[in-house]
């Protein structure tokens, strides 16, 4: 496609290029994609004049593009060489004092043993996490919250029972039967027995 531009050094519409493409071995259906790729590579220029889009390219355009690409590659190569030399210098600096020796091998073995001992101590410490004073305090606070919530819902159930008994006195037996079926009577009895002061369950937790 570039030969079309170089040979004519003229401006073309896309439909004109689609007609000329097959003469250069490019099928008309692919001309649009080929031309767009050349535009993306800055080998072909385009501009919109009115409602039409014109494409053109001169041999000098390709030369300039090649020179720009060459200069960029040269710059990248120079930067890569500088970076390589920096890395080599860093590597050499890091190697100093780390030469293989009996002392170094002994130090590495000692370090490995210390790391293994540290890991073992951490595992042992994790086994006693449940006995951590802060964990026990958090458990006691959670029990307080649960105790308060249980008492609150116990009061709510009592209030509901009293309202039902007052509103539906004729259904007292049916209501009591329903309470027994859902376990309200037993539940309330258990809650009243377990409403112990904080120090009671605190001692129980510590004893465990």
N, C-alpha and C positions, 0 to 999 in steps of 0.2 A: 504493500500500500504506500510505503514511503516513496517508492519509485514514481508513482503517479504524481506526487507533489513535486519531487525533485526535477522530473523531466519537463513538467509544464510550468512550474513556479507560478501557479495560478491559485485562485480561490475556488472552492467547491462547496456545493450543498451536499447533504448526506445522500439524497436521492441520486445525485450525479455520481457520487462515489460508489453507490450500490450497483449502478450500471457498469462502471468501469472496473470494479473489483474482479469479476470473473476473468477478465483479460490478463490479470496478474496472478491468477490461481486462487483467488479468494471468492467463495460463493457469496452471492448477494445477501443471503440471510445472516452471514457472519460479519459482514462489512461493518455494521454499527458497533459490534463488540470490539472488533480489531481497532477501529478508529478511536474508540473511547480509551482503550488500553494505551494507545500511542499518545493520546492527550494526557492521560495520567502520568506517563513517563516523560512529559514535557518535550516529546519529539514532534508533536503536532499541536498547533495553536488553534483556538476557536474563538469566535466572537459573534454576538448576536446583533444584527443590524435590522432594525424594524422587527418584523415577525420571523425573519429567516436567520438561521445559524450557519455561519461560513467556517470552513476549515482550510488551513493552509500550513505549509511547512517549507522552509528553505534549507539547502545544504548547510548553511552557516548555523542554523538552529541546532542541527544534530551535532555539529562540531563543538558548539558551545556547551551542549549538554554533556558530551563525552569529556570535555575538559573539566567541567564542574565535578563530574563523577570521579575522574582521575584525581583531582585535587582533594576531594573528600576522602577517597581511599588512602591517599598518601598521608593525610592528616591522621586518620584512624590508625594506620600502621605505625606512625611515629608515636602516637599516644600509647598504643599497645606495647611497643618496645620499652618505653619509659616505665610503664606499669610493671612489666616483667622484671626489669632491673631492680625496681623498688622491692618487689616480692622476693627476689633472690637475696637482696641485702637483708630483708627482715628474717628470712629463713636462716641465713648465716648467723645473724645476731642471736636468734633463738637457740641455735645449736651450741653456742658458746656456754660452757659450764654444764652441758648435758651429755658430754661424751660418755660412752660406755665405760664403766669402771666397777670394781667390787664395791666401793663405797656407795655408788649410785644404786646398784642392784640391791644392796642391803637397805638403803633408805626407802626404795620403792616397796620392798617386802614389808618393812615396818609400817609404811603408810597404808598398805593393803590390810594389814592386821588391825590397825586402828580403825579403819573404815568398817571392817566387819564387826568389831567390838561395838562401835557406835550404833550400827544397825541393830545388833542384838539388844542393846540397852533400850533403843526406841521401841522395839517390839515388846519388851518386858513392861515398859512404861505404859504402852497402849493397853496391856492386859489389866492394868489397875485403873483404867480411866473411869470405871463405874464408881470407884471409891474416892474420886476427886471431890474435895469439899465444895467446889463450885457446882459440880454436877449434882451433889446431894441437895444443895441449896435450891437449885433449879427444880429438882423433884418436889421439894417441900412447897415451893411456890405454886407448882402445878397442882398439887393436892389441895392447896387452899382454894385455888380457882375452881377446881372440880367440886369441892365441898360446898362452896357458895352457890354454884350453879345447881347442885342437887337440892339444896335447901330451897332455892328460889322456885324450882319446878315442883317441889313437894307442896309448897304454899299454893302454887297455881292449881295443882290438882285438887287440893282441899277446897279451894275457893270454887272450882268448877263443880265439885260434888255438892257443896252447900247450895249453889245456885240451882242445880238440877233438883235437889230435894225440895227446895222452896217453890220452884216453878212448877214441878210435876209431883206433888205430894202423893197423888193417887198411884203413881208408878214406882213407889219406893222399893217394893220387892223386885221388880224388873231391873231397876237401876243397880241394886245391890248384887243381883245375879250377874249383870253385865260387868260390874267392877271385879267380881271374883274371876270371871272368864278372862279378862285382860290382865289380871294380876295386880290391880291397883292396891288392893288391901294388903297383900303380902309385901309389895314394893314399899309402901309407906311405912310399914312396920320395920322393915330392914333399915330404911333410911333413918328412922328415929333412933334405932339402936346404935347406928354407926356414927351418929353426930357427936364425935369425941372432940375434946379440945386439942389444939395444935400440938401441945407437948406430948400427948399420948401417942399419936402416930409418928411424931419425930423420934421418940425413943424406939418405937417399933422398927423404923427404917434403919436407924443406927445399929440396932441389934442384929439385923440381917446383914 
